[in-house]
Amino acid sequence: MEKINDTIKRLASNTNFQKRYEQMRQEIMKHPDVRNFLIAHNFEVTEQMIEKSLIKLFEYTNQSKECGRCENLESCKNIMQGYHPELVLIRGTIDIEYHRCPRKIMDDERKKNEKLIQSLYMPKDIVRASFSTIETSPERYDAIDKALAFVDQYRTGVRLKGLYFYGEFGVGKSFLLGAIANELAKKKISTMLVYVPELLREMKSSIGDATLNDKMETIKRVPVLMLDDIGAETMSSWIRDEVLGPILQFRMLENLPTFFTSNFNFQELEHHLTYSQRGEEEKIKARRLMERIKYLVEPIQVNGHNRRI
């Protein structure tokens, strides 16, 4: 078997190889990131170091940086999916370090939350929703405008009301939440989109395995919380007063944006919260929870035809 050094020498003497090599070298040296790196390290980098590190530089130029050439995490073009390269100097050579890209950071955060809250799983069309694919019509303009305004105005630590989308079945309320969540993800803002009936069922089962407090803390503190389909659950005093109440109270005090979708308007939701599954009527407690909701959100009616039919 031919030794690697002999192979390199043989290739180096080949005219076509030399031409391809020189063309590759010129393309690498024209790359803006490579040029900026060499300028920044002008007093440290020598021609010999560049020649020794040309393969690493070639590896760098053929990858996506800051998700610039990748539509999503699943289609990441890089050697290490979800990691983007950075040129560094290590012991007299140019090398590459890999760091998590923005999408990888968001995906890791989502997976971390999903370990605690299984009900985060939503239909794929909601998870992948975007404003570019929202079906627009005059009766939906106000909801879309308010959603876009929130994304544009949101700043960490600044109080900004969330939105309460209400309307008939299938008019696209949940789709709006998914679109907002994806726009916020582009700004590296973490959101949690939760289907309320499933969440509350899970909360009940969490009493037995001692994970209730961890789940409550996760939901309380997420930067942007989206509660989908509130009012579809079977209401109990415990759910209203010991789960929803503390979560919304914390988010109200910390000025953390919260979103809801529902088939109910405020008056109808208050009626739903008033009566427990045992038929108990507790108007004061229902009104107290509604005050927290009203503080957190602006109600927006979503109209249109039922897209599920």
HUQUIWO-V995650 format. One record per backbone hydrogen bond with DSSP energy under -0.5 kcal/mol. CO is the residue of the C=O (numbers start at 0). NH is the residue of the N-H. Records with the same first field share a line. If there is no record, write none. Layout:
# HUQUIWO-V995650
CO=NH ; NH
This chain:
# HUQUIWO-V995650
2=6
3=7
4=8
5=9
6=10
7=11
8=12
10=13
13=17
14=18
15=19
16=20
17=21
18=22
19=23
20=24
21=25
22=26
23=27
24=28
25=29
26=30
27=30
30=34
31=35
32=36
33=37
34=38
35=39
36=40
38=41
40=43 ; 44
45=49
46=50
47=51
48=52
50=53
52=56
53=57
54=58
55=59
56=60
57=61
59=62
64=67
66=69
71=74
72=75
78=80
79=82
81=100
83=98
85=96
87=89 ; 94
89=92
92=89 ; 94
94=87
96=85
98=83
100=104
101=105
102=106
103=107
104=108
105=109
106=110
107=111
108=112
109=113
110=114
112=115 ; 116
115=117
116=119
117=120
118=194
122=125 ; 126
123=127
125=128
129=132
130=133
133=135
136=139 ; 140
137=140
138=302
139=143
140=144
141=145
142=146
143=147
144=148
145=149
146=150
147=151
148=152
149=153
154=157
161=297
162=164 ; 259
163=165 ; 299
164=261
165=301
167=170
169=306
171=175
172=176
173=177
174=178
175=179
176=180
177=181
178=182
179=183
180=184
181=185
182=186
183=186 ; 188
184=187
187=189
189=223
191=193 ; 225
193=195 ; 227
194=198
195=199
196=200
197=201
198=202
199=203
200=204
201=205
202=206
203=206
204=207 ; 208
205=209 ; 210 ; 211
206=209
210=214
211=215
212=216
213=217
214=218
215=219
216=220
217=221
223=191
224=258
225=193 ; 227
226=229 ; 260
227=195
228=231
232=234
234=276
235=239
236=240
237=241 ; 242
238=242 ; 243
239=244
242=246
243=247
244=248
245=249
246=250
247=251
248=252
249=253
250=255
251=254
254=256
256=224
258=226
259=164
260=229
261=166
264=268
265=269
266=270
267=271
268=272
269=273
270=274
273=275 ; 281
275=278
279=275 ; 281
281=285
282=286
283=287
284=288
285=289
286=290
287=291
288=292
289=293
290=294
291=295
292=296
295=161
297=163
299=165
300=302
304=306
305=308
